[in-house]
């Protein structure tokens, strides 16, 4: 004869059952709707470098603090950096680098002036709007920091 039990008692019984779980590595696209067998930590910072969020000019923000439409600041363009390029570039006061969205910003540059706020002439750019430090810059590790927990053990993996 079968005996019925209360829901709470059934839940407690189910918690005691340990089914064997097969752990295996799968290609990331095959992992959808499966469950993580362990905690996963980010092996690197994402993004792995400071990058521009706009097309424009990488600058030292202190150089353009007084820039305006009526009193633009003149900076020498010393480099051009495209997204995907891994150039080691360093700018000094009075200099800038033309930069594409997603590109690595030069060492010691702390802001990007949008191209719409500049006028380029004969190797120089005239900046017509001030920018604050970190403006139009995505900082290294701002999406995910190295060592950060990104997937918990037992978490269902979805797109």
C-alpha positions as CSV (number, residue, x, y, z in Angstrom):
1,X,0.0,0.0,0.0
2,X,1.3,3.5,-0.9
3,X,1.4,6.2,1.7
4,X,0.9,9.9,0.9
5,X,3.1,12.5,2.6
6,X,2.9,16.3,3.0
7,X,4.7,18.5,0.5
8,X,7.2,19.9,3.0
9,X,8.2,16.3,4.0
10,X,8.6,15.4,0.3
11,X,10.9,18.5,-0.2
12,X,13.1,17.4,2.7
13,X,13.4,13.9,1.3
14,X,14.4,15.2,-2.1
15,X,17.1,17.4,-0.6
16,X,18.8,14.3,0.8
17,X,19.0,12.5,-2.5
18,X,22.4,13.0,-4.2
19,X,22.4,12.0,-7.8
20,X,25.7,11.4,-9.5
21,X,26.6,14.4,-11.6
22,X,28.8,14.0,-14.7
23,X,31.1,17.0,-15.0
24,X,32.5,17.6,-18.5
25,X,34.0,20.4,-20.5
26,X,31.9,21.7,-23.4
27,X,32.3,24.3,-26.1
28,X,30.8,27.5,-24.9
29,X,28.0,27.4,-27.6
30,X,27.1,23.9,-26.4
31,X,26.8,25.1,-22.8
32,X,23.4,26.9,-23.2
33,X,20.8,25.5,-20.8
34,X,23.4,23.4,-19.0
35,X,24.5,24.1,-15.4
36,X,27.9,25.2,-14.3
37,X,29.8,22.5,-12.4
38,X,32.0,25.0,-10.6
39,X,32.5,28.7,-9.9
40,X,34.1,30.5,-12.8
41,X,36.4,33.5,-12.2
42,X,37.5,36.1,-14.8
43,X,41.1,35.3,-15.9
44,X,41.6,38.9,-17.1
45,X,40.1,42.4,-16.9
46,X,37.4,43.3,-19.4
47,X,38.1,45.5,-21.1
48,X,41.8,44.6,-20.8
49,X,42.8,48.3,-21.3
50,X,41.5,51.8,-21.0
51,X,39.6,52.4,-24.2
52,X,37.8,55.2,-26.0
53,X,34.0,55.2,-26.1
54,X,33.9,57.8,-28.9
55,X,35.7,58.8,-32.1
56,X,37.8,61.9,-31.3
57,X,41.0,62.9,-29.7
58,X,42.7,61.4,-26.7
59,X,44.0,64.3,-24.5
60,X,45.2,65.3,-21.1
61,X,42.0,66.8,-19.6
62,X,44.0,69.6,-17.9
63,X,45.2,70.8,-21.3
64,X,41.6,71.5,-22.5
65,X,40.0,72.7,-19.2
66,X,39.5,76.2,-20.7
67,X,38.5,75.1,-24.2
68,X,35.4,76.7,-25.7
69,X,33.9,77.6,-29.0
70,X,35.2,81.2,-28.8
71,X,38.6,80.1,-27.4
72,X,39.6,76.7,-28.7
73,X,42.8,75.0,-27.5
74,X,45.4,74.0,-30.1
75,X,47.0,70.6,-29.7
76,X,49.5,68.8,-31.9
77,X,48.3,65.5,-33.3
78,X,51.2,63.0,-32.6
79,X,49.4,59.7,-33.5
80,X,46.3,58.1,-34.9
81,X,45.0,55.0,-33.2
82,X,42.3,52.7,-34.7
83,X,40.3,50.1,-32.8
84,X,42.2,46.8,-32.8
85,X,45.6,48.4,-33.0
86,X,48.0,47.7,-30.1
87,X,50.3,50.7,-30.4
88,X,52.2,51.9,-27.3
89,X,51.6,55.6,-27.5
90,X,52.3,58.3,-24.9
91,X,51.2,61.9,-25.2
92,X,52.6,64.9,-23.4
93,X,51.1,68.2,-22.5
94,X,50.1,70.1,-25.7
95,X,49.7,66.9,-27.7
96,X,46.8,64.5,-28.5
97,X,46.1,61.4,-30.5
98,X,43.3,61.0,-33.0
99,X,41.4,57.9,-31.8
100,X,38.6,55.6,-32.9
101,X,35.8,54.2,-30.7
102,X,37.2,51.1,-28.9
103,X,40.8,51.9,-29.4
104,X,43.4,51.8,-26.6
105,X,43.9,55.3,-25.2
106,X,47.5,56.5,-24.9
107,X,49.4,56.3,-21.7
108,X,48.8,59.3,-19.4
109,X,45.8,60.4,-21.5
110,X,42.8,60.6,-19.3
111,X,39.9,61.8,-21.6
112,X,38.7,61.8,-25.1
113,X,37.2,64.9,-26.8
114,X,34.5,63.9,-29.3
115,X,35.3,64.6,-32.9
116,X,32.2,66.8,-33.1
117,X,33.8,69.2,-30.6
118,X,37.0,69.7,-32.6
119,X,38.4,71.0,-35.8
120,X,41.5,69.5,-37.4
121,X,43.9,71.6,-39.5
122,X,47.4,70.7,-40.8
123,X,48.5,68.3,-38.1
124,X,46.8,70.1,-35.2
125,X,43.4,69.9,-33.6
126,X,41.5,72.8,-32.2
127,X,39.4,71.6,-29.2
128,X,36.2,73.7,-28.7
129,X,34.9,72.0,-25.6
130,X,36.5,71.0,-22.3
131,X,36.3,67.4,-21.0
132,X,36.6,66.1,-17.5
133,X,39.0,63.3,-16.5
134,X,37.8,59.9,-17.6
135,X,35.2,61.5,-20.0
136,X,34.5,59.2,-22.9
137,X,36.9,56.6,-21.5
138,X,35.9,53.1,-20.4
139,X,38.4,52.0,-17.8
140,X,40.3,48.7,-17.7
141,X,38.3,46.1,-15.8
142,X,35.1,48.2,-15.7
143,X,32.9,45.5,-17.2
144,X,34.6,42.6,-15.3
145,X,37.7,42.7,-13.1
146,X,40.3,40.0,-13.1
147,X,39.4,37.4,-10.4
148,X,35.8,38.5,-10.2
149,X,33.2,35.7,-9.9
150,X,31.3,35.6,-13.3
151,X,29.4,32.3,-13.0
152,X,28.4,30.5,-9.8
153,X,28.4,26.7,-9.4
154,X,25.0,25.3,-10.3
155,X,24.0,28.4,-12.3
156,X,22.0,27.7,-15.4
157,X,23.9,29.0,-18.4
158,X,21.7,31.1,-20.8
159,X,22.5,33.2,-23.8
